[in-house]
Amino acid sequence: MTRIIILALGVVIIIGALFLANCSNPLDTYGQDGPGQTGPGIIVDTVIVIDTITVVDTVIIHEPDPGDWQTVCSILRANLNEIVWLFCNQEGLFHLEFAATAEREFSFRTLVVNIDGEEFVWNPTDDPVFSGEMYLQEEASIRVMPNPPCLLGHEIEICLTVSVP
């Protein structure tokens, strides 16, 4: 009987140590290629809130060199209600180009694009590309949300291309 208790206690300690070791991995990877890195200068982090059905996709974009550009994409769907792109930039003028591709009929929805607190309403059915040059403050944030929220099976892929004019 004591052998079974000692064996069970040893198994619980080993499983606890493995669980603790698996939870210690960071979400972001800096300076190395890994599952959190999609390309040079782009770091991906997804935040999931368990008690609701909300998933926010967060991507950190580093400022491209003059004449260079960076593209990042994400998908809005029923369980992904918001995209947040955090831009590690210096204050200045940037060319932002959003492109949308809907998987199904998306005509009754619009997208709300919030760039540093300034909101734009964009209907991707009327114009699949939304672009312009904007003066951005340092460490700008860009949020994209569907209005109304997406239904199950109604996905839309949003790509953002950032360039320095």
Summary of the structure (lengths in Angstrom):
residues: 165
radius of gyration: 20.9
end to end distance: 75.7
largest distance: 75.7
contacts: 432
relative contact order: 0.20
helix: 13%
strand: 50%
